[in-house]
Amino acid sequence: MEFTRRLATWGYRAYERLLAAEITDTPSHVAVIQDGNRRYATKRGEGPTAGHRAGAETTERLLEWCDQLGVEEVTLYAFSTENFDRPAEEREALFDLLAEKLREFADAERVHDGEVRIRAIGERERLPERVRAAIEYAEDRTAEYDQLRLNVAVAYGGRAELLGAAREIAIRVVDGELAPEAVDVETVERALPDGPTRDVDLIVRTGGDERTSNFLPWQANGNEAAVYFCAPYWPEFRKIDFMRGLRTYAAREQSWRQSRARRARALVSALPGEYPDARQTLARFRSALPGDEPESPSREPESADVAD
């Protein structure tokens, strides 16, 4: 039994090292949909609150993984606007847990050692006073930090966020403060209420469902974020599961670079032969492609010093 346990531990660590080698690009901002707490509890014959508490422990571990792997910002979908429709008993237990964990995080040594800044996003006016007070406490305690940004989406809905921004812009247009033709991306971003500080690079969803549940539509969809869906319930989510998500992002980034390099190489190959830096430019594009990438069928330009 002990041998089996040690073998499993060795295998896990070896796989973790393999994943680390495959993560060639790390996303700056990861958004996590923490799904499966209730199903995890049901599987174990426990009530929903037990599942949410187990999920909170995974959240604590996630902060350590982000610090270790170089993620600069993480946004957690803690409580959606749709969650207000849950049974009152479960909803109140969730509010109690949110208030408790926000205060615990704000006082945790690892949060201060790691200089983690905690912020809440969402319609906090819809939350009970005890949760709003805990949010204010956590934000005040960590306001000066900037090493890792932790955004907690509470009473959050992506459609509501966009609708609020649209209303604000419409009011400014009607009042004559803003011309319709002046509305641009920056205008919308300024109208979004206290959102993340940067676009989302990767969305991770646990629990097996393959949907993004109205989460950060402007910051994620607008940035064409990579998406990683995985089967484990949130309390079962491990570091290697998180690393698989980062690997998905890295593979997507590599694919994009190669696609851009192929298009650029084809364009340069079509240039006239007298283009002076054609060979050097082509060489740079080839370096972004796999070693076994076949040569472009287009004719490579001759160097400029070859006589006609």
Contacts in CASP RR format, 6 or more apart in sequence:
PFRMAT RR
TARGET T0000
AUTHOR 0000-0000-0000
METHOD contacts of the structure
MODEL  1
MEFTRRLATWGYRAYERLLAAEITDTPSHVAVIQDGNRRYATKRGEGPTA
GHRAGAETTERLLEWCDQLGVEEVTLYAFSTENFDRPAEEREALFDLLAE
KLREFADAERVHDGEVRIRAIGERERLPERVRAAIEYAEDRTAEYDQLRL
NVAVAYGGRAELLGAAREIAIRVVDGELAPEAVDVETVERALPDGPTRDV
DLIVRTGGDERTSNFLPWQANGNEAAVYFCAPYWPEFRKIDFMRGLRTYA
AREQSWRQSRARRARALVSALPGEYPDARQTLARFRSALPGDEPESPSRE
PESADVAD
12 240 0 8 1.000
15 240 0 8 1.000
16 239 0 8 1.000
16 240 0 8 1.000
16 243 0 8 1.000
19 240 0 8 1.000
19 243 0 8 1.000
19 244 0 8 1.000
19 246 0 8 1.000
19 247 0 8 1.000
20 243 0 8 1.000
22 247 0 8 1.000
22 250 0 8 1.000
23 69 0 8 1.000
23 243 0 8 1.000
23 246 0 8 1.000
23 247 0 8 1.000
23 250 0 8 1.000
24 250 0 8 1.000
24 253 0 8 1.000
24 254 0 8 1.000
25 249 0 8 1.000
25 250 0 8 1.000
25 253 0 8 1.000
25 254 0 8 1.000
26 69 0 8 1.000
26 70 0 8 1.000
26 71 0 8 1.000
26 246 0 8 1.000
26 249 0 8 1.000
26 250 0 8 1.000
27 71 0 8 1.000
27 201 0 8 1.000
27 202 0 8 1.000
27 226 0 8 1.000
27 246 0 8 1.000
27 249 0 8 1.000
28 71 0 8 1.000
28 72 0 8 1.000
28 73 0 8 1.000
28 198 0 8 1.000
28 201 0 8 1.000
29 71 0 8 1.000
29 72 0 8 1.000
29 73 0 8 1.000
29 74 0 8 1.000
29 75 0 8 1.000
29 196 0 8 1.000
29 198 0 8 1.000
29 199 0 8 1.000
29 200 0 8 1.000
29 201 0 8 1.000
29 202 0 8 1.000
29 219 0 8 1.000
30 66 0 8 1.000
30 71 0 8 1.000
30 73 0 8 1.000
30 74 0 8 1.000
30 75 0 8 1.000
30 200 0 8 1.000
30 201 0 8 1.000
30 202 0 8 1.000
30 203 0 8 1.000
30 204 0 8 1.000
30 246 0 8 1.000
31 74 0 8 1.000
31 75 0 8 1.000
31 76 0 8 1.000
31 77 0 8 1.000
31 196 0 8 1.000
31 200 0 8 1.000
31 202 0 8 1.000
31 203 0 8 1.000
31 204 0 8 1.000
31 215 0 8 1.000
31 216 0 8 1.000
31 219 0 8 1.000
31 220 0 8 1.000
31 225 0 8 1.000
32 62 0 8 1.000
32 74 0 8 1.000
32 75 0 8 1.000
32 76 0 8 1.000
32 77 0 8 1.000
32 203 0 8 1.000
32 204 0 8 1.000
32 205 0 8 1.000
32 206 0 8 1.000
33 77 0 8 1.000
33 203 0 8 1.000
33 204 0 8 1.000
33 205 0 8 1.000
33 206 0 8 1.000
33 212 0 8 1.000
33 213 0 8 1.000
33 215 0 8 1.000
34 55 0 8 1.000
34 58 0 8 1.000
34 59 0 8 1.000
34 76 0 8 1.000
34 77 0 8 1.000
34 78 0 8 1.000
34 206 0 8 1.000
34 234 0 8 1.000
35 205 0 8 1.000
35 206 0 8 1.000
35 207 0 8 1.000
35 208 0 8 1.000
35 209 0 8 1.000
35 233 0 8 1.000
35 234 0 8 1.000
36 206 0 8 1.000
36 207 0 8 1.000
36 233 0 8 1.000
36 234 0 8 1.000
36 235 0 8 1.000
37 48 0 8 1.000
37 51 0 8 1.000
37 52 0 8 1.000
37 54 0 8 1.000
37 55 0 8 1.000
37 233 0 8 1.000
37 234 0 8 1.000
37 235 0 8 1.000
38 47 0 8 1.000
38 48 0 8 1.000
38 51 0 8 1.000
38 52 0 8 1.000
39 207 0 8 1.000
39 233 0 8 1.000
40 51 0 8 1.000
40 54 0 8 1.000
40 55 0 8 1.000
40 233 0 8 1.000
40 234 0 8 1.000
40 235 0 8 1.000
40 236 0 8 1.000
41 47 0 8 1.000
41 48 0 8 1.000
41 49 0 8 1.000
41 50 0 8 1.000
41 51 0 8 1.000
41 52 0 8 1.000
41 54 0 8 1.000
43 233 0 8 1.000
44 50 0 8 1.000
48 90 0 8 1.000
48 93 0 8 1.000
49 90 0 8 1.000
49 93 0 8 1.000
49 94 0 8 1.000
49 97 0 8 1.000
51 235 0 8 1.000
52 93 0 8 1.000
52 94 0 8 1.000
52 97 0 8 1.000
53 97 0 8 1.000
54 235 0 8 1.000
55 234 0 8 1.000
55 235 0 8 1.000
56 97 0 8 1.000
56 101 0 8 1.000
57 235 0 8 1.000
58 234 0 8 1.000
58 235 0 8 1.000
58 236 0 8 1.000
58 237 0 8 1.000
59 76 0 8 1.000
59 101 0 8 1.000
60 105 0 8 1.000
60 108 0 8 1.000
61 239 0 8 1.000
62 74 0 8 1.000
62 76 0 8 1.000
62 237 0 8 1.000
62 242 0 8 1.000
63 74 0 8 1.000
63 110 0 8 1.000
63 111 0 8 1.000
63 116 0 8 1.000
63 148 0 8 1.000
63 150 0 8 1.000
64 110 0 8 1.000
65 71 0 8 1.000
65 239 0 8 1.000
65 242 0 8 1.000
65 243 0 8 1.000
66 74 0 8 1.000
66 148 0 8 1.000
67 114 0 8 1.000
67 147 0 8 1.000
67 148 0 8 1.000
69 242 0 8 1.000
69 243 0 8 1.000
69 246 0 8 1.000
71 148 0 8 1.000
71 246 0 8 1.000
72 148 0 8 1.000
72 149 0 8 1.000
72 198 0 8 1.000
73 148 0 8 1.000
73 149 0 8 1.000
73 150 0 8 1.000
73 151 0 8 1.000
73 196 0 8 1.000
73 197 0 8 1.000
73 198 0 8 1.000
74 148 0 8 1.000
74 149 0 8 1.000
74 150 0 8 1.000
74 151 0 8 1.000
75 121 0 8 1.000
75 150 0 8 1.000
75 151 0 8 1.000
75 152 0 8 1.000
75 153 0 8 1.000
75 196 0 8 1.000
75 200 0 8 1.000
75 216 0 8 1.000
76 150 0 8 1.000
76 151 0 8 1.000
76 152 0 8 1.000
76 153 0 8 1.000
77 153 0 8 1.000
77 156 0 8 1.000
77 213 0 8 1.000
77 215 0 8 1.000
78 98 0 8 1.000
78 152 0 8 1.000
78 153 0 8 1.000
78 154 0 8 1.000
79 94 0 8 1.000
79 98 0 8 1.000
79 153 0 8 1.000
79 154 0 8 1.000
79 155 0 8 1.000
79 156 0 8 1.000
80 153 0 8 1.000
80 155 0 8 1.000
80 156 0 8 1.000
80 157 0 8 1.000
80 213 0 8 1.000
80 214 0 8 1.000
80 215 0 8 1.000
81 123 0 8 1.000
81 126 0 8 1.000
81 155 0 8 1.000
81 156 0 8 1.000
81 157 0 8 1.000
81 160 0 8 1.000
82 157 0 8 1.000
83 91 0 8 1.000
83 94 0 8 1.000
84 91 0 8 1.000
84 126 0 8 1.000
84 155 0 8 1.000
86 94 0 8 1.000
95 127 0 8 1.000
95 128 0 8 1.000
95 130 0 8 1.000
95 131 0 8 1.000
96 130 0 8 1.000
98 131 0 8 1.000
98 134 0 8 1.000
98 154 0 8 1.000
99 130 0 8 1.000
99 131 0 8 1.000
99 133 0 8 1.000
99 134 0 8 1.000
100 134 0 8 1.000
102 118 0 8 1.000
102 131 0 8 1.000
102 134 0 8 1.000
102 135 0 8 1.000
102 137 0 8 1.000
102 138 0 8 1.000
102 152 0 8 1.000
103 134 0 8 1.000
103 137 0 8 1.000
103 138 0 8 1.000
105 111 0 8 1.000
105 116 0 8 1.000
105 118 0 8 1.000
105 138 0 8 1.000
105 150 0 8 1.000
106 118 0 8 1.000
106 134 0 8 1.000
106 137 0 8 1.000
106 138 0 8 1.000
106 141 0 8 1.000
106 142 0 8 1.000
107 141 0 8 1.000
110 116 0 8 1.000
111 118 0 8 1.000
111 142 0 8 1.000
112 142 0 8 1.000
112 145 0 8 1.000
114 145 0 8 1.000
114 147 0 8 1.000
114 148 0 8 1.000
115 145 0 8 1.000
115 146 0 8 1.000
115 147 0 8 1.000
115 148 0 8 1.000
116 142 0 8 1.000
116 145 0 8 1.000
116 147 0 8 1.000
116 148 0 8 1.000
116 149 0 8 1.000
116 150 0 8 1.000
117 142 0 8 1.000
117 143 0 8 1.000
117 144 0 8 1.000
117 145 0 8 1.000
117 146 0 8 1.000
117 147 0 8 1.000
117 148 0 8 1.000
117 149 0 8 1.000
117 150 0 8 1.000
118 138 0 8 1.000
118 139 0 8 1.000
118 141 0 8 1.000
118 142 0 8 1.000
118 150 0 8 1.000
118 152 0 8 1.000
119 139 0 8 1.000
119 149 0 8 1.000
119 150 0 8 1.000
119 151 0 8 1.000
119 152 0 8 1.000
119 194 0 8 1.000
120 135 0 8 1.000
120 138 0 8 1.000
120 139 0 8 1.000
120 151 0 8 1.000
120 152 0 8 1.000
120 153 0 8 1.000
120 154 0 8 1.000
120 194 0 8 1.000
121 151 0 8 1.000
121 152 0 8 1.000
121 153 0 8 1.000
121 154 0 8 1.000
121 156 0 8 1.000
121 193 0 8 1.000
121 194 0 8 1.000
121 195 0 8 1.000
121 196 0 8 1.000
122 153 0 8 1.000
122 154 0 8 1.000
122 155 0 8 1.000
122 156 0 8 1.000
122 157 0 8 1.000
122 161 0 8 1.000
122 193 0 8 1.000
122 194 0 8 1.000
123 155 0 8 1.000
123 156 0 8 1.000
123 157 0 8 1.000
123 160 0 8 1.000
124 131 0 8 1.000
124 132 0 8 1.000
124 135 0 8 1.000
124 154 0 8 1.000
124 155 0 8 1.000
125 132 0 8 1.000
126 155 0 8 1.000
127 135 0 8 1.000
127 154 0 8 1.000
127 155 0 8 1.000
131 154 0 8 1.000
135 152 0 8 1.000
135 154 0 8 1.000
149 196 0 8 1.000
149 197 0 8 1.000
151 195 0 8 1.000
151 196 0 8 1.000
153 215 0 8 1.000
153 216 0 8 1.000
156 215 0 8 1.000
157 214 0 8 1.000
157 215 0 8 1.000
158 214 0 8 1.000
158 215 0 8 1.000
158 216 0 8 1.000
158 217 0 8 1.000
158 218 0 8 1.000
159 214 0 8 1.000
159 217 0 8 1.000
161 192 0 8 1.000
161 193 0 8 1.000
161 195 0 8 1.000
161 217 0 8 1.000
161 218 0 8 1.000
162 192 0 8 1.000
162 217 0 8 1.000
162 218 0 8 1.000
164 191 0 8 1.000
164 193 0 8 1.000
165 188 0 8 1.000
165 191 0 8 1.000
165 192 0 8 1.000
165 193 0 8 1.000
165 218 0 8 1.000
166 191 0 8 1.000
168 191 0 8 1.000
169 178 0 8 1.000
169 183 0 8 1.000
169 187 0 8 1.000
169 188 0 8 1.000
169 191 0 8 1.000
172 178 0 8 1.000
173 179 0 8 1.000
173 180 0 8 1.000
173 183 0 8 1.000
178 187 0 8 1.000
188 218 0 8 1.000
189 218 0 8 1.000
192 218 0 8 1.000
195 219 0 8 1.000
196 216 0 8 1.000
196 219 0 8 1.000
198 219 0 8 1.000
199 219 0 8 1.000
199 220 0 8 1.000
199 222 0 8 1.000
199 223 0 8 1.000
199 225 0 8 1.000
200 216 0 8 1.000
200 219 0 8 1.000
200 220 0 8 1.000
200 223 0 8 1.000
200 225 0 8 1.000
201 223 0 8 1.000
201 225 0 8 1.000
201 226 0 8 1.000
201 249 0 8 1.000
202 225 0 8 1.000
202 226 0 8 1.000
202 227 0 8 1.000
202 228 0 8 1.000
202 245 0 8 1.000
202 246 0 8 1.000
202 248 0 8 1.000
202 249 0 8 1.000
203 212 0 8 1.000
203 215 0 8 1.000
203 216 0 8 1.000
203 220 0 8 1.000
203 225 0 8 1.000
203 226 0 8 1.000
203 227 0 8 1.000
203 228 0 8 1.000
204 228 0 8 1.000
204 230 0 8 1.000
204 242 0 8 1.000
204 245 0 8 1.000
205 211 0 8 1.000
205 212 0 8 1.000
205 213 0 8 1.000
205 227 0 8 1.000
205 228 0 8 1.000
205 229 0 8 1.000
205 230 0 8 1.000
206 230 0 8 1.000
206 231 0 8 1.000
206 232 0 8 1.000
206 233 0 8 1.000
206 234 0 8 1.000
206 236 0 8 1.000
206 237 0 8 1.000
206 241 0 8 1.000
207 230 0 8 1.000
207 231 0 8 1.000
207 232 0 8 1.000
207 233 0 8 1.000
207 234 0 8 1.000
208 229 0 8 1.000
208 230 0 8 1.000
208 231 0 8 1.000
209 229 0 8 1.000
210 229 0 8 1.000
212 220 0 8 1.000
212 227 0 8 1.000
219 225 0 8 1.000
226 248 0 8 1.000
226 249 0 8 1.000
226 252 0 8 1.000
226 253 0 8 1.000
227 248 0 8 1.000
228 244 0 8 1.000
228 245 0 8 1.000
228 248 0 8 1.000
228 249 0 8 1.000
230 237 0 8 1.000
230 241 0 8 1.000
230 244 0 8 1.000
230 245 0 8 1.000
232 238 0 8 1.000
232 241 0 8 1.000
257 288 0 8 1.000
258 288 0 8 1.000
258 289 0 8 1.000
258 290 0 8 1.000
258 293 0 8 1.000
260 288 0 8 1.000
261 285 0 8 1.000
261 286 0 8 1.000
261 288 0 8 1.000
261 289 0 8 1.000
262 285 0 8 1.000
262 289 0 8 1.000
262 296 0 8 1.000
264 285 0 8 1.000
265 282 0 8 1.000
265 285 0 8 1.000
265 286 0 8 1.000
265 289 0 8 1.000
265 296 0 8 1.000
266 296 0 8 1.000
266 298 0 8 1.000
268 275 0 8 1.000
268 278 0 8 1.000
268 281 0 8 1.000
268 282 0 8 1.000
268 285 0 8 1.000
268 301 0 8 1.000
269 282 0 8 1.000
269 296 0 8 1.000
269 298 0 8 1.000
269 299 0 8 1.000
269 300 0 8 1.000
269 301 0 8 1.000
270 298 0 8 1.000
271 278 0 8 1.000
271 301 0 8 1.000
272 301 0 8 1.000
273 301 0 8 1.000
273 302 0 8 1.000
273 304 0 8 1.000
274 304 0 8 1.000
275 301 0 8 1.000
275 304 0 8 1.000
276 304 0 8 1.000
278 300 0 8 1.000
278 301 0 8 1.000
278 303 0 8 1.000
278 304 0 8 1.000
279 300 0 8 1.000
279 301 0 8 1.000
279 303 0 8 1.000
282 300 0 8 1.000
282 301 0 8 1.000
286 293 0 8 1.000
END
